[in-house]
Amino acid sequence: METVTVTRRGQTTIPSKLRKKYGIEDGTVLEIEDTGKGLLLKKARSSLDLIGTGRRSQKEVFDLLDKMRQEDER
């Protein structure tokens, strides 16, 4: 288990080996979720995640695209 320190400005550093493992680079957008037991960080989905996967149904793809469009309108 890794530990990190939160600065007074609320910032923290994700350890290098975890950034590499999960493809988190400069500019990567992360989502944060309150699970009730703690905080969960995960990469936000983008249209690039859908390209060539063939594992998602057409409805799932359209639902994800609609969600991304709504987020862009905010």
Secondary structure, DSSP 8 states (H G I E B T S, - for coil): -------TTS-----HHHHHHHT--TT--EEEEE-SSSEEEEE---GGGTTTT--S-HHHHHHHHHHHHHHHH-
